[in-house]
Amino acid sequence: MTAAQAVEGVREVGALSTAYDEQVRGHVPPYPPVGTVLAQDGPVLRVHHDTHATVRHAPLPRTTAPSEVAALIRRQQEACAERNEPVQWRTYGHDEVSPDAALLMAGFRPGPERSLLIAGLSSLRAERKPPRRHRVRGLNHGDHRTREVAAMAASGGPYRKAYAELRADHGGLYHRTHVQLLESEARLIGVGWAEHLEGTGFLAIQGMTGPHPEFLPQWGRWATGSLPSKDITHVVAETADDRLKTALIEAGFEEVSSVRTYRWGPPGSTPATTRPVRVLLDEPEYDGLLHAFKERFSFRPSVSYYPGIEEPEASVTWHVGDISDTAGRLLTALPDDHPVRLVQAIAERGLRACARPGEPLYSADWNHQGYVFDPTRVGGPGRPGWPGVVCREGDYHKYLSADLRLGTFWHPWEESLCVFGADLLTEVEADLTAALGTVMRRGGRNTGNVWTFESVSGRPTFTDS
């Protein structure tokens, strides 16, 4: 290598690390991972998962005094101790102001050092084919290897992000994640998982069970052809495995720095073992709930068949009206007196009051992903929001208990909300009537003031009330 080539190599590494520092470190994602809360403290971004918290930040200014670093660390410890959360703090070898020593002084334990590797997407080497009689393919919804993949991905590491954490963040497979399998006939040989770091130009290889550079072309095609954002310019990876590092460097990556994760837990703490919210997609738990609801309430989705379910005796249905102005908007963006926001607040209060101690509730949406959540750990300051919304434009949304003794059912075409369960009605009926004003049906029977369709022997017939 000539002196000019060496200088150019240093410049390239510097450009890669600068792009990473500016775009990824401390970046606030437009949408928090499922069931998490974001908190900003000066240069630090904390992500609270309830099971733990992560801390990340851009390089600290070179004028930052050691006392300021110590104070910053202490504030994060205090904030996480209040929430009973262990802390994970990432540091980088190329930072001029390093918090490593201060973290050790504060009681953090260092993890193994990993190489930080970055490549320009256009710099990756040409097509790398899998070995003979092997194939690479993506993991699909309902794939027969889903459990096998999870078990294989749980071994080894440390990974940039564990496979289980990636699934928890996004709910199984998601359009910003891509899981690849290396198979040989009937055997699973390797797994790799990648994620688009939303709001940045980076694709992150979050983990790989071995040196499998044959995954790279697939991720490259996914980044440029399938992601909603087509402006991916870089790929980042971390590894403590020399074989994987060598394979990635041969594929076009540059080793730009090192990274280490420090960990600390509040003394005597017992953190939660599950997040407040978990996404459901094709799990048997979710499929079973939707099937049970369909059977119990004779659910028939239709744009012209009303009311859509056989409403039980202990139920009241209100006419909400057109909510098309809420499409694509957050509840917090709606006026305080908007009917949907009022209904949501009333339903949340009622459902939380009626849930039994330790009982989860479900946010279910026909033909869409759902959620299972702890109603005592969502909603309010410092907590993740309730998953789903009572009234959702174009979707049959339901809040349900697992035994279906209580819940809500929104019919998007009738623009009606049915609340069922005697206990839940006791909590919310008066407030919902005050907010909406119009009761359509009680116990599935028209009250005489709003037109509707009724079901007779499974056939829709028009009734003008």
N, C-alpha and C positions, 0 to 999 in steps of 0.2 A: 504494500500500500504506500502510495506517495504521500508527501506532506500535504499536498493540496487535497487529496482524497480524505486524509485524516481530518483536515479542517472542515471539509464539507460534511463528513459524518457527524462531527460534533455539532455543526449547525442544524443538521436534520434532527438529531436527538433533542436538541434544545427547542426546536419548533414543535416537535411532538409533545414534549412535556409541557410546554407553554399552552398548547391547545387543550391539553387535558386539565391543567390547573384552572384555566379560564372557564371551561365549559362544564366540567364534571364535578370538581371539588366544591362543596358548599352549594351546589346548584339546588334550587328549590323546585321539586317536580310539580308540574301543573296539577296533578292529581296524586294525593298521598296513597301509599299502598293500603290495601284493604284493612280496615280496623285499626288504623294508626292515627296519630296526631303529630303535627309538625310544630316545632317551637324554635324561634330564632333568638339567639342571644349574641348580639354583636356579630362577630365573624362566624359564629358557630351555628350550625343547623342540627337540632336534635330531632330524631324520629322516635316517638314513643310507641312501642308495640304492646305495652302492658306486660308482656312476658320479659321484655328487655328494652333497652334504648340504644340507639346508635348515635354517634357524634361524628360529624365531619365538618371540614372547613377548608377554605382556600388557604394558600400560604400566608402566614401571619406577616404583617409588615416588619421590615428589618429594624424598625425603631421600637418594637414591642419589648418592654422591659421584662425581666424574669418575674418580677412581682405581679405584673399584669397577667402573665401566663398562668401563674399559680392561682390568682384570683379567678380567672376564667374557668380553670379546672374545678376549683372549689364550688363555684356556682352550679356547674353541671352535676356534680355529685349531690349537692343539696336538693336540686330540682328532681333528680331521679330517686333519691332516698324518700322524698315525700310520696312518690308513686310506687315505692317498693320495687324498683326496677334495677337490675344489673345494667352496667354500661359497657359498650364496646366503642373504643376510640381508635381511629386509624391515623397513623403517622407516616411520613414519607422521608426517604433518605436524602432527597435533594433540597429540602427546605433550609433556608438560611437561619430561621428561628425555629428550633425544634422543641416540641413540648415533651420529648421522651423523658428527660431527666426529671422534669416536674411531675410527670405522670407517675414515675416510680416513687418519688417522694410522697405522692398523695395516696399510695397504696395500690396502684394498678399493677397487674401482672402482665408481662409481655408475652405475646405469642410468637411463633416462628416467623422469621423474615421471609418474605416472598419477593420474587422479581416482578417488577412492573414492566410489562411489554406492550408496545403500541405499534400499530402499522397503519399507514394510509390505506384506505380500502382499495385504491387503484394500484398499490404497490405489492399486493399479495401475489404470490407466484401463480403460474398458470394451473390449469386443472390437475388435481391430485386424485387419482383413481384409488378406490379401495383395493385391498389385496384380492387375488383371484378367489372366486367362489364366495366373495363377501359382497354385501350391498349396504348402502347408506339410504335411510329413509327417515321421514319425519314421524313424530309420535302424533297420532290422531285422537280425536275425541272417542272415548269408548274403546280404545286400543286394548287388545288382549294382553299386551305386555305392560300395561300401566303399573301394576304392582311390582313386577319384576324390575322395571326401570327405577322405581322409587327405592327399592332395596339395594340395587347396584350403586345408585347415586349417593346413598347414605354412607357408603364406605369410602375410605381414602380421605383426601383433602390435606390441608385446609383449602377450601375453595373460596373464590372471591365472594360468592353467595351460595349457600347451600341450596340444593334442589328443592327441599321441603319449604325453605323460606321463599324461594321464587314462586312456588305454587300458592303459598299463603298470601303473598303480595298481590297476585293477579287472579287467583282462583283457577287452579288447574292450567289448562292451555288458554292462551290469550293472544290477541293479534300483535302484541308487542314482545312476545316471547317465542322462542323456537327451540324445540327439543329434537335432537337427532339420535338415531340408533345405528349402530354398526352390527349387522347380523351375519352369521355364517350358517346357512341352511336353517335349522330349527333353534340355533343357539344365539343368545344375546352376547355380543363380544364387548361392546363399549357404548357409553352414553355421553352426550355433550348437551349443555343447555346455555342458551344465549338470550340476551334481553336488549331491546332498544332503550337507552337511557333517555326517556322522553324529554323533549325540550333541548336536546343537545345533538351534535352530529356524530355521536359515538354509539357503536354497537359493542356491548360488553359480553365477552365469553365468560360466563359466570362460573362454569365448572366443566371439567372433562375428566372422565375416569381413566384416561391413559393418553399417550401421545397419538392422537388420531387426526392428523392434518387433513385427512380426506373429508372432514366436516366443513372445512373452511370454504370451499366453493359453494356449498349449499347455503351457508350463512351469507355469503356475498350476494348470491342471487336473491335470497330472501330480503336482504337489506335494500337492494336496488329495485326490486320488482313487486314486493308484497306489502311492505310497510306503508301505512298511511302517509308518512313523511318520507320523501325520497332524497333527503339531503344528508344522508349518512356519508361521512367522509373518513372516519377512523374506526379502528377496531382495537379494543383494549383487553388484556388478559393479565392474570396474576398466577404465579405458580411457585411452589417450593420444590417441584419435581424437576431435576436436571434433565431427564429424558424429554419431558414435555417442553421445557424451555428450549432445548436444542431443536426440537421439531418445529416450534413456532418461529425461531430465528431463521431456520432454513426456509420457512415459508414466507419470509419477508418482514417479520417483526423486528423491532429494535428494543433492546433492554435500556430503558430510559432512567430507571431509578429502582429503589426498593420500597416496600410497604410492610408495615407491621401493625397488628391489631392488639391493643392493650385492653384488659378487662378488669372491672372492679364491681363489687356488689355491696350494697348496704349491709353493715354488720347485723347478723341475726335475721336477715330478711328471708321470706319465702315467697318468691315471685309467682305470679300466675303461670299456669302451664299451657293455657290456650289463649288465643287472642279474643277480644270481645266479639269479633265478627269473623265468620268463615264463609267463603264463597262455595256454593254448591252448583255443580253443572250436570255431570252424568253419574254422580254417585248413587248407589242403591238407596241410600237414605232419602235423597231428593226425589228420585223416581217413585219410591214407595209412597211418599207423602202426596205427590201429585195424583197418583193413581187412587189412593184412598179418598182424596177430596172429590175426584171425578165420580167415584162410585157412590159416596155418601150423599152428594148434593146433585147428582145427575147433571154435571156440568156439560153444557153444549155451546161451545164458542160459535158465534154467528153474528153477522152485522145486522141481521133482521129478526133474530129469535130472541125475544125478551121474556123473562128477566135473565135467562142464561143459566140459572141454577134453580132447583126446587128449594125455595127458602124455608128454613125450619120454623117451627112454631115460635120459638124464642128469637125473633129477628125483627128488625126495623130497617126499612129501606128509604133513603132520602134521594131526592132529585138534586144533583149538584149543578148541572148545567155545563156549558161549553168551557173546557179548560185548555183550549188550543194555545192560548197565550202563555202557558207554562212550559211548552215543549222546548227542551234543551236548556232550560233555565234552572238554576239552583233555587231551592226553597228560600234561602236567605236573600235572594235577589228579588223576591216578590214583595209587594207592599204588606205591611203587618196585617191589614184587614182583608187580604185576599182570601177567598173561601178555601182554597187548597191549603194555604198555610194555617188557617184556623183549624180546619179539619185534621191536619197532620198533628198539630199540637194536642188536640183533644184525644185523638186515637192513641198517641204515644203515652199520654198520662194514664188512660184507661187500661191499655194493655200492660203497662208496667205494674199498675196496681193489682191486676188480676192474675198475673203470672205467679205461680207457686214458687217458693224458695228454691233456687237452683234450677228452675225450669227454663230451658231455652225457648225462644220463639223463632218462627220462620217467616222470611220475606220471600214469597213465591210468585213467580210470573210465568204464565203459560208460554212455552216455547222459548224461554229465556233463562239465563242463569238466576239462581236464587241465593239466599243467605240464611245461615242459622246464626243466632246472636243471643247474647245475654242482655236482657232489657235493663238490668241494673248497672251495666257498664257502658252504655251508649247514651248519647244525648246530654247536653249541658256543657258548661265550660270545662275544657281540658279533656274531653272525651270525644271519641269518634261519633259522627252523626249516625242516626238510625239508617240502616240499609233500606233502600227502596222508598217509595212514597205511597200513601194511601190511594191517591188519585193520580194515575199516570196516563198521559195522552197516548191513545192507541193500544194500550196493553191491559190484559186482565190481571191486575195485581191483587195479591191476597196477603194479609198477615194472618198467621195460623199458629195455634198450639199444636203440638205433635199429636194429641188425641182428638183434635178437631172439635173440642168442646166450645171453643170461642174463636172469633176471628173477624176479619173484614173481607169483603169482596167488592171490587170495583168493576163495573161494566162500562167499557169505554164508549160503546155505541148508544146505549141507553142513557149514558152520563149519570149513572146512579151508583150509590154506595149502600151496600147491605152490611149491617153489623149484626152478628149473631152470638148467642151465649147470654144467659140470664145475668150472670155476674158482670159481664162487660157492658151490657145495656144499662144496668143500674149505675155504672160509672159515667157513661157518656151520653145517654139518650137526651137528657135535658139540654146539655151544652150543644150537641149537634143540631137539635131542633132550633135552638136559639140562633145558631150560626147559619143554618141553611134554610130554615123556615118551612120547608115543604116536605111532608112525609108522604111517600108514595104508597108504601105497603107496610102492613104489620102481619107477621106470621105468614107472609106470602100472599096476603089478600089486599086488594086495592082499598085505599081509604076514601076514594071517590073524588079526589081533587086533581089528579094528574093522569093523562092518558098513558096507557101501557099496553103491552102484549101479555097474554097469559098462555100457559101451557095446558092443553087439555088432551090427555091420553098421548102425550108425546108430540102433539101437533100444535104449531103456533096458531092462535086465533086472535083477531083484533078485538079489543074491548075499549070503548070510549067511556071513561068513568066521569 
